[in-house]
Each structure stands twice: as C-alpha cells, then as structure tokens.
Amino acid sequence: MRTIVRAAILSIGTELTVGETRDTNAGDLARELAIEGVEVLRLTALPDDLEAVRDALDAALQRADLVVTTGGLGPTPDDLTREAIAALVGETPSVDQGLEGWLAELFERRGLPFVDGNRKQAWLIPSASAVPNANGTAPGWWVDRPDGRVIVALPGPPREMRPMWRDAVLPRLRDRGLGRPTAVVNLRTTGLGESLIADRLGPILDRAANPTVATYARADAVDVRISAVAGDAETALAMAASAEREVVAAIGDTIWARGTASWAEAIGAELDARGWHLAIVEVATRGTVMALLGEGLDSRLCFAEVLLERPGQHDGHVADPEHLAARARELGPAEVGLAVEARERGQDMAARVAIVDPTGTHRERRVVFLGGPMGRTRVAVAAAAILLARLRTSAPATAPAIDPPPTPTP
C-alpha cells in the first residue's frame, strides 16, 4: 500500500473560475495535509468542463499519491466530477441501491419529491466507495487505484466538505499511511517587513533545504515557518529545533510568539498571569485596535472607546494619550489603560501610544508605512506590540504567551 506523501487539490466549479465564489476549501485542506507531513504539489481551480476536469485529474495523478477534489457532486447536468473520474479510470457509474434508498428517505422526510436528477448522486463506480455526507445530499467518493494512489471527491459547500474530511476521510488516510514524520515550528515576528526579515535570515532561507525555512507576510505579523522531515519523529523534532535556534539567533528581537497565537491571545495571557484587566481609548483609528484585540480579550477588556478626533481639555487636563490612558484606566476600572492615536503624516501614518499600569507610564511614537485603512491597521498592530512588550517587562514576570514546543507528526 502506497504511503501518501504528495497530494494535489482540485477545486471544481465555474463559479470559482469566474470569481463569483471564493474558494476556502483548498487552503483548509492544504494546511491540514501539510501538518500531516504531506507535500501539496498544486491547488487548481477548474470550470465545470468534463474534459478539463478529467485532464487535470490525469495530470495530478502522474505525480501525486492523493488527489482531493471539491465541488461538482450536485444533481445538475453541469456537475461533472463523477463523470470525469469515471472517464479517467475507464469505469461506468451506476446507481447504488443503498445510496438511492438513503437519498429517497431523505427527500421523503423533507416532504420533497425525489426526482430522477438526484439519482446521479447515488452513483458509484466499481473502484469507488461512498463517503457519507450527514449535512447534504451529495455523498463523496473514495477511489482506490491499482497503483495505490487515491482519489477523494468531496462536495463544494464547506459545511458539508469539512465534516466529511475530518470525520471520514482523514482518519482513513491515516490508517493506510499518511505523510512523513514532520515537525513544524511557526515564529511570529513584528517590527520588520518581510524583506528585512529575509535579509537578516540570509542563507537560512533555502527552499531546497531540509528543514525548510520560509517567511509569510500576514496582516498582523510576518511569520517564519520551519518544517523538518525525517525518517522518524524524534529526528524531525531535533532538526526543527536546530533550525529554530539559527532563526532566533538572527531575528530573535522581532519574535513575539511561537505557534499561531494572535495578538489578543498573547496579550490576554499576560493579563491573566497578573490578574489584570485592560481599558482602551483610540483616537482617529476608526476602531482598528478594537478590531484587532476586542473579541479575543473577552472579560479581560472592561472599557473601550473610539473617538473620531482627540477632544479638547478634559477634566482640566490636555487630552493627550497619557491622560486618555489614565482616564480609561479609571473608568474601567482596569489595571492597564491603553491610548492609541493615529494621524496622517504625508503618505504614512504616525502613531502615539501611551500605557498606564501599576508600574508607571510608558509612551512611544511610531511611523508606520502607508496611510488610510492599511495605515490605521498597522497602527493597531504597532500598539499591540508595544503593549505586549510592556506587559512582559512588568512584574510579575511570566513566560511569553506562546505555543509549547511542537509535537512531531508520527
């Protein structure tokens, strides 16, 4: 039985190729396969065209051990994934009586007629078995090829596809042999753009190396992902740890989290460690600080206010960020008050950040790249970075809010 170490993902539907629907399935599947130690060779979107889908399947199976398709399993004439798979393997689909009975009962329960068009959703070919669908009328297909390669066909709607993948397909793939022993480390950085991070890492960023070290620019950080593949789990973990030490030596001053922690999770963990709460006032940011932190802080956030512009004198004081942070802290009541003010500066955005906490007052000014909505979002990230650094230097000291060391894929 072939161990699955390479995969291809085909997203089928003309609505994808004309831009009417955004494909989220492919990214979700690729991420989960990568975690399992499977190399994803390609993500391809295809129209509802029999020849195009069949040819794409044929090309994918030349290199991949596993091909996963999403979409094209509906009851209408333009749903052609089953026909394309059947044409590729040279088998004729026919109605499976068990699936037909299940579908008929499903329609009867809903008080709907079971029309002939729906019977194609009960098709199988001799080399296929059905993947159950508890949330729709389109069972998937699991197709075993004589050379050990596998085709898995799943419906397009994520509410159907994701449970089928998680509950029926992924466990079966693991049972037959999925992926190579892999250890993955993700380091989240701030303060430098992707090009500067890459410049400091230098030759460490060799895509052909093992471990692989790569940078990914996100909206809230630049991530550095380390992935090691080996013959056994312990070796993979040791290789990833060695590469991580090199990365930390080069850019350790920019790393604020290890794993997938968000700013809200990292800041929330520091607040929890001290039993502290946070109050926020933001000026001219259009609420970007709250958008970045608010939901993730839950009950740790006890006061928040968004002002279009800085007010005049307030309680006899100049309403600068320091005063606003102190006032927010009082109104919370909270142990930590954060005030953030954004102002256009040419084509960029200037940020003023003030923090008042039990250890005193901290102020910083930053200029972030770009103005407008993007600049305001970067002001919020800069404020989060300043707040997190302040909390980590405040007594009592705690370990950073980061993920534990990775557990290698067996």
N, C-alpha and C positions, 0 to 999 in steps of 0.2 A: 504494500500500500504506500502510495507516494506521500511523503511529508509535504505539507503546503508551506512553502517559503516565499512564493511570489504570487501576487494577485493583481487582477485588473478589475475596474469597476466601470460599468456601462450604465448611464442614466438615459432612459429611453422615453421620448415624448416630444412631439413637435412643439408643445408649449414651452419646453426648455430651450430649444434652439432658436425660437423667435423672440425669446425674452419675456414671455408672459408670466412664467413661473420661475422662481428662484430655486435652484437645486441645493438642498441642505443634506440630502441623503448621502451623497458621495463623500463629503467631508467627514460626516459622522462615521461612516464605515471605514474610511481610510485611517482615521485616528484610532479606532479600536483595533484594526488589523495591525497597525504599527506597534501598538502596545503589546500585541501578542507575538511580536518578533517576525512579522510578515512584511516583506518589501512590496509596496504598492507601486506597480510599474506605470499605471496610467489611470486617469479619470477622464472619461469620454462622454459627452452628451450627443445623442443621436435623434434624428427625427423618426416619426412613425413610418418607416420605409423598410419593407421586408428585406430587400437586397442589402441596404446599408447596415441593418442590424445583423444579418447573417454574416456579412463580410467582416464586421467588427468583431463578432464572436470568434470567427475563424482566426483572425489576426491575433487576438488576445490569447487564444489557446496555443499559439505557436511558442509563447514564452512563459505564460503564467500557469501555475498549478491550479489556481482558483479564479473563476470569473463570476462576479456577482452582478446581476442586472437588477435595476429597479424600474418599474413602470411597464406599461404595455400589456397588463394582465386583465384589463377590463373586458366587458362583454361586447364592445362595439367593433365594427369591421376594421377600424384603424388601430386596434390593439393587437399587435402582431408579434409579440415576443415569443409566445408559444410556437407559432408557425415558423419563426426564424430558427429557433433551437431545433425543431423537428427537421427542418430542411438541412441544417448543418450536419446533424447526426444520421440523416437518412432513415428516419423512422416516421411512422404515420400516427398522428394523435387520434385517440378515440375516447368516448365518454366513459369515465369510471363510474360504475354504478353506486359505489359508496359515496363519492363526492356528489353525484347527482342527487342522491337521496338527502344528503345533508343540505344542499342548496334548496331543494324543493321544500324541505321542512322550514328552512329559514324564511323563505318568502311566504309560506303559509302562516307562519307565526306573526308576520308583519301585516298580514291581510293583503298581500300584493300578488299579482299573477306571476307565475314562473314561465316566462316567455322563452322561445327557442334560443334567442340570442344569448341567454345566460348559460346555456348548456356548454358553451365553449369554455366556461370557467371550471367545468368538471372534466376537461380533457386531461389525459396523461399519455405519455409515450412509454414503450416498454422499459426504457432505461431510466425513467423518472419515477420518483415517489413524491407524494404531496407534502408540502409544508403547511401545517394548519394555520388558519387565519381566524382569530377569535374576534376581530374587530371589523370585518368586512366580508365581501362575497368572492374574493379572489384568492384561492389557495396558491401558495408558491410551488415551485418545482425544485427538487434536488435531483440533479442528473449526474450519474457516475459514468465516466468514460473508461474504455478498456485500458488506457494507459495510466489510470489512476487520477487523472485530472477531474475536477468537479465544476459543474455549472450550477449556480444557485440563482433562481429567478424569484424576485420579490415584488410586491405591488409598490406603486409610487407614493401613495399618501403616507407621510411619516407616522401617523397614528397607527397605521397597520404594519408598516415595514419594520419599525424599531422593535416592537414586542416580538415579532416573528424572528428577527435576527437574534435578539437577546435570549429568548426562551427556547427556540427550536434549532436554529442554525448554528450559532456559536458553540453551544455545548457539543453538538455532533461533530463539528470541525475539530474541536479539542480532543475528542475521543479518538479520532482517526489519525491525529498527528498534525498539529498546527504550530508553525513558526519555529524559530531557533531560539536558544537561550539568549535573552536580551536584558540589558539593564539600561534604563533611561533616567537621566537627570536633567531637570529644567531649572535654569537660573534666571531670575527676573532682575533686570537692571534698570537704572534711571540715571538721568543727568547727562548722558551722552547719546547722540544719534547712532543709528545702525552703522554708518560708515566709519565713525570714530571707534566704535566698539570693535569692528572688524579690523581696523588698522592696528589697534593695540593687541589683538589676538594674533595677528600676523599668520605665520605658517601653521598655527594650530588649526586654522580653518582649511583643512584639506578634505574636500568632499570624498576623495577616494580612500581616505584612511579609515582605519577601524581602531579605536572609536571614531565616529563621525561627530564633528563639532560644527554647528550651524547657527546662524543668527536669524531671528524672525522679528520684524517690526510690528508691534501691536499698537492699538490705540492708547493703551495705558502703560506700556513698557516696551523695551527691547529684550526679547527672550533669547537665551543661549541654550540650545538643546544639545546634550551629549548622549549619544547612543552607541552602546558597545554590544557586539555579537560574538559569541564564543561557543565552544563545544559543550560547556556546562555552565550552570547558573553562577557558581562561585567565581569562575574566571571572568565572566562578563561583568559581574559586580566590581571585581578588583580593577578591571580595565577602565570602567567608567569612573571609579574613584580616583585613579591616577590622572585621567584626563581632567577631571574636575579640579584637582589641585593645581594643574597648569593654568586653567582658566582663572581660578581665583587669584593666583599669583599675578596675572596680567590685568584683571579688571575687578579685583575684589572690592575696591572702594565704591563701585557702582551697584553692587548686588544688594538688593533689599529683600529678596525672598527666594526660597528654594522650593520648587514644585509649581503649583498652579494657583497659589494664594492671590486673591485680589487685594487691592489697597484697603478696602473695608475690612476684609478678614485679618490682614496683618495689623492694622490699627486697632481693630476690635480686640484682638488677642492681647495686645499691650495694655489696653484699658482694663480688660478683665483681670490681668495679672496684678493690677494695682487697686482694683475695685473702684476705678474712676469712671466718670461719665463725661460726655463731650457736648458742648454747645457751639453752634456755628452761626456766624454772620458773614454774608458775602455781598460784595458791592460791585455792580456792573458786570457780573459774571453770567447773568441770565440763568442762574441755578446750576451751573456745571459742577460745583463742589458737591451739592446735594445729590446730583445725578450719579456722581462717582462713588459717594460714600453712604448716602442715606439708607438705602434698603439693607445693605449688609451690616450696618451697625445695630439694627434692632433697638432694644431698650437702652443701649449704651448712649444713644443720641437723645437728649432730653430737651433741646431747644434748637430751632433753626429759623433763620430769617434771611430772605433775599431782598436786597434793596437795589433799585434801578440806579441810584446815584448816592454818593455819600451825603448824609444830612449835614446841616449847619451845626452850630453849637448844641451840645446835648448835655443836659444837667450841669451847665456851666463849664463844660469841657469842649475842647476841639474834638470833633468826632473822627479822629484818626483811627487806623486799625487797632492800635494798642488800647484805646479807650473802648472801642466796639467789642474787642475780645473780652475785656474785663467786664463790660456790662452784660454781654451774653452769658458769661460765667455766673454772674449774679442771678440772672433771670432763670437760668436752667432749673434749679441750681445745679451746677456742674463743677467738677474739679478742674476741668480744662476748657478754656474758651479759645476759639479759633476765629480769626477775622481774616478775610481774603478780599483784596481789592484789585480789580483789573482796569487798566487804562491803555488805550491805543498809543503806541509810540512808533510813528512812521508806519511802516508796513508790518511791524511786530506788535507784541503786547507786553506791557510792563505789569508786574505783579508785586504787590506789597502784602506780606503775610505777617501776622502777629499772633503769638500764642501766650496765654497767661495760664499758669498752672501753679500748684503748691510750691514749686521750687523757684518761681520768679517769672520774668517776662522775656520772651525771645522774639526778635524781629529779623526779617530777611527781605531783601528785594531781589527779584529775578526778572530777566527779559527772556521771553520765550519766542520761538520762531513762528511767524505768521500772526495776522490779526483775525478779526471776525470770529465765527464759530469755532474754527480749528484752534485759534489762539486762546480763546476762553477755555476750551477743553484742556489745553496744555497748561494753562494757569492752574486749573484744578489738580492736575497730576503733580505739578510743582509744589502746590500747597500740601498735598497728601504726603509727598516725600519729605518735606520739611517737618510736618507733624510727626511722622513715624520716626524720623531721626531724633527729634526732641524727646519723644516718649522713651526711646531706647537708651537715652543718656540720663533719664530721670530715675531716681531711686524709687522703689527697689529695682535693681537690675533684673532683667529676665532674658531668657533665650529668645532669639528672633522668632517671629511668627512665621515659621517655615514648615514645609513638609518634612517628615522623617526621612532618613536615608532610603533610597529606592529598594524595593524587593524585586529581585531579578525574576523574569519570566522563566518558569521551569521548562 
